[in-house]
């Protein structure tokens, strides 16, 4: 009986430790994601402006450069947060996030580039839709320790990506007419630019309000 009680208590302690760790990760993740989202949104709008009217590799090059800049910024943010909290850069949280997000990112990136090769406006829109969709799936893949706001962001990308694909492939007449008026750059600007700026603005402003309140 004593052994069973000890086992139950140990399990409860372990569960509390896991919950506390997840909450800490979510708090840090939320703080980092707001600033990175603003940077990503700004970079996406710049890439959309530079790539508008282009297709194929000249179109993709602008977006890949923008992605590289955002990744470097995010890396700096993670290094800064790790140093401030005295944690290792290659933390369990980072490894878990990469394990969850990378499959969708790699698969979506590869599929998108296959359509980019065709160098036509329609194929470019398909590539943009695939990237949007798979990015949303990647965000949802790490929802176990991400803040709830990021889960909503993931669903926004997934829904918009599916609607864009339905339009560009002719699956729905109304959506086809709407998407026909947009380019791949427009689709990317709405999702990666607009969604990120809205999300980042909400996270940063609410974070500052919470800091002021405390």
C-alpha positions in Angstrom: 0.0 0.0 0.0 2.8 2.4 0.9 4.6 1.6 -2.4 1.4 2.3 -4.3 0.9 5.6 -2.6 4.5 6.6 -3.3 4.0 5.7 -7.0 0.8 7.8 -7.3 2.6 10.7 -5.6 5.6 10.4 -8.0 3.3 10.4 -11.0 1.5 13.5 -9.7 4.8 15.3 -9.2 5.9 14.3 -12.7 2.7 15.5 -14.2 3.1 18.9 -12.5 6.6 19.1 -13.7 5.6 18.5 -17.3 2.7 21.0 -17.0 5.0 23.7 -15.6 7.6 23.0 -18.3 4.9 23.3 -21.0 3.6 26.5 -19.6 7.1 28.0 -19.5 7.8 27.0 -23.1 4.4 28.5 -24.2 5.2 31.8 -22.4 8.7 32.1 -24.0 7.3 30.9 -27.4 4.6 33.5 -27.2 7.0 36.3 -26.5 9.3 35.3 -29.3 6.6 34.6 -31.9 5.1 38.1 -31.6 8.3 39.9 -32.6 9.2 37.3 -35.2 5.6 37.5 -36.7 6.0 41.2 -37.1 9.3 40.8 -38.9 7.9 38.0 -41.0 4.9 40.0 -42.0 7.0 43.0 -43.0 9.4 40.7 -45.0 6.4 39.1 -46.7 5.0 42.4 -47.8 8.4 43.4 -49.2 8.7 40.1 -51.0 5.2 40.4 -52.4 6.0 43.8 -53.8 9.3 42.7 -55.3 7.9 39.5 -56.8 4.6 40.9 -58.1 4.2 40.2 -61.8 6.8 37.5 -61.8 6.5 33.7 -61.9 8.7 30.7 -61.6 12.2 31.0 -60.0 12.3 34.8 -60.2 9.2 34.8 -58.1 10.4 32.1 -55.7 13.8 33.7 -55.2 12.3 36.8 -53.6 10.3 34.7 -51.1 13.2 32.4 -50.3 15.4 35.4 -49.5 12.7 36.8 -47.3 12.4 33.4 -45.5 16.1 33.4 -44.9 16.0 36.9 -43.4 13.2 35.9 -41.0 15.0 32.7 -40.0 18.1 34.6 -39.1 16.0 37.1 -37.1 14.3 34.2 -35.3 17.7 32.6 -34.6 18.9 35.8 -33.0 15.8 36.0 -30.9 16.1 32.4 -29.7 19.8 33.0 -28.8 18.9 36.2 -26.9 16.1 34.5 -25.0 18.3 31.5 -24.2 21.1 33.7 -22.9 18.7 35.8 -20.8 17.2 32.8 -19.1 20.4 30.9 -18.8 19.1 28.0 -20.9 20.8 26.0 -23.7 20.1 27.1 -27.2 19.5 23.5 -28.4 16.8 23.0 -25.8 14.1 20.3 -25.5 11.5 22.8 -26.6 13.4 23.7 -29.8 14.0 20.1 -30.6 10.3 19.3 -30.0 9.2 22.2 -32.2 11.5 21.1 -35.0 10.4 17.5 -34.9 6.8 18.6 -35.1 7.1 21.3 -37.8 9.8 20.1 -40.1 8.0 17.3 -41.9 5.2 19.6 -43.1 7.7 22.5 -43.9 10.0 20.2 -45.9 7.2 18.4 -47.7 5.3 21.6 -48.5 8.4 23.4 -49.6 9.4 20.6 -52.0 5.9 20.4 -53.5 5.7 24.1 -54.0 9.0 24.2 -55.8 7.8 21.5 -58.1 5.1 23.8 -59.3 7.4 26.8 -59.4 9.4 25.0 -62.1 6.5 25.4 -64.5 7.0 29.2 -64.4 3.4 30.0 -65.2 1.2 32.3 -63.1 -1.3 29.6 -62.4 1.3 27.1 -61.2 2.9 29.9 -59.1 -0.5 30.4 -57.4 -0.7 26.7 -56.7 2.8 26.8 -55.2 1.8 29.8 -53.0 -1.3 27.9 -51.9 0.7 24.8 -51.0 3.2 26.8 -49.0 0.4 28.6 -47.1 -1.4 25.3 -46.3 1.7 23.4 -45.1 2.9 26.3 -43.0 -0.4 26.2 -41.2 -0.1 22.5 -40.7 3.4 23.0 -39.3 2.0 25.4 -36.7 -0.7 23.0 -35.7 1.8 20.2 -35.4 3.4 22.0 -32.4 0.1 23.0 -30.7 0.8 20.9 -27.6 3.2 23.5 -26.2 2.4 26.5 -28.3 0.1 29.3 -27.1 -3.6 29.1 -28.1 -3.2 32.2 -30.3 -0.7 30.4 -32.5 -3.1 27.5 -32.9 -5.6 30.0 -34.3 -2.9 31.4 -36.6 -2.3 27.9 -37.8 -6.0 27.3 -38.6 -6.1 30.6 -40.4 -3.3 29.5 -42.7 -4.8 26.1 -43.2 -8.3 27.4 -44.1 -6.9 30.1 -46.4 -4.6 27.7 -48.1 -7.4 25.2 -48.8 -9.7 28.0 -50.1 -6.9 29.2 -52.4 -6.2 25.7 -53.7 -10.0 25.2 -54.3 -10.0 28.4 -56.3 -6.9 28.0 -58.4 -7.8 24.4 -59.3 -11.4 25.2 -60.3 -12.9 23.1 -57.5 -15.3 26.0 -56.7 -16.7 28.4 -59.2 -17.0 31.4 -56.9 -13.5 30.9 -55.4 -12.1 30.4 -58.9 -13.4 33.8 -59.9 -12.0 35.4 -56.8 -8.6 33.8 -57.0 -8.4 34.6 -60.7 -8.1 38.2 -59.7 -5.1 37.5 -57.4 -1.5 36.5 -58.1 0.7 34.2 -56.2 2.3 37.3 -54.6 -1.1 38.5 -53.5 -2.0 35.2 -51.9 1.3 35.2 -50.0 0.9 38.8 -49.0 -2.5 38.1 -47.5 -1.4 35.1 -45.5 2.3 35.6 -44.6 2.0 39.4 -44.6 -1.5 40.1 -43.2 -1.9 37.2 -40.8 1.5 37.6 -39.3 1.2 41.3 -38.8 -2.2 40.9 -37.2 -1.0 38.1 -35.0 2.3 39.9 -34.1 0.5 43.1 -33.3 -1.9 41.4 -30.9 0.8 39.4 -29.2 3.2 42.4 -28.7 0.5 44.8 -27.5 -1.1 42.3 -25.1 2.4 41.3 -23.8 3.2 44.9 -23.1 -0.1 45.4 -21.4 0.5 42.4 -19.2 3.9 43.7 -18.3 2.5 47.1 -17.3 -0.2 45.5 -15.2 2.4 43.5 -13.3 
